[in-house]
C-alpha cells in the first residue's frame, strides 16, 4: 500500500466511525431529548479517541514505510 493509499484508508475509516457514532446519537436523542447534555461529552471523547487511533495507525504505517525504505 502506498503512503497516500494508507492516508485515504485512515480518513475513510475515521469518517465511517464518526458517521456511525453520529447516527447512533441522533437515534438515541430522537427517542429521548434529555440525553443531549450527558451524551455530548461522551461523544466528543469517543470521536477524539477514534481520531487518535487513526493517527497512531498512520504513524505506525509511516514508520514501517520508512524502515522498509532504509533497508533497501
C-alpha positions in Angstrom: 0.0 0.0 0.0 1.2 3.5 -0.8 1.5 6.2 1.7 -1.3 8.1 0.1 -3.4 5.0 0.0 -2.9 4.4 3.7 -3.9 8.1 4.4 -7.1 7.7 2.3 -7.9 4.5 4.1 -7.4 6.1 7.5 -9.6 9.0 6.6 -12.3 6.7 5.3 -12.3 4.6 8.4 -12.4 7.7 10.6 -15.3 9.1 8.6 -17.2 5.9 8.8 -16.7 5.6 12.6 -17.8 9.2 13.1 -20.8 8.7 10.9 -21.8 5.6 12.9 -21.4 7.3 16.2 -23.4 10.3 14.9 -26.2 8.1 13.6 -26.5 6.3 17.0 -26.5 9.5 18.9 -29.2 11.0 16.7 -31.4 8.0 17.1 -30.9 8.0 20.9 -31.6 11.7 21.2 -34.7 11.5 18.9 -36.1 8.9 21.4 -35.1 10.9 24.5 -34.0 14.5 24.0 -33.0 14.7 27.7 -29.9 12.6 26.7 -28.3 15.5 24.9 -26.4 17.0 27.9 -24.9 13.8 29.3 -24.1 12.3 25.9 -22.2 15.3 24.3 -19.1 14.8 26.4 -19.0 11.1 25.8 -19.5 11.6 22.1 -16.6 14.1 22.0 -14.3 11.8 23.9 -15.1 8.9 21.7 -14.6 10.8 18.5 -11.3 12.1 19.9 -10.2 8.6 20.7 -11.1 7.4 17.2 -9.0 10.2 15.8 -6.0 9.3 18.0 -6.3 5.7 17.0 -6.4 6.6 13.3 -3.4 8.9 13.7 -1.4 6.2 15.6 -2.1 3.7 12.8 -0.9 6.2 10.2 2.2 7.0 12.3 2.9 3.2 12.5 2.5 2.8 8.8 4.8 5.7 8.1 7.5 4.3 10.4 7.3 0.9 8.8 7.3 2.5 5.4 10.4 4.5 6.3 12.2 1.4 7.8 11.4 -0.5 4.6 12.8 2.3 2.5 16.0 2.4 4.7 16.5 -1.3 4.3 16.8 -1.0 0.5 
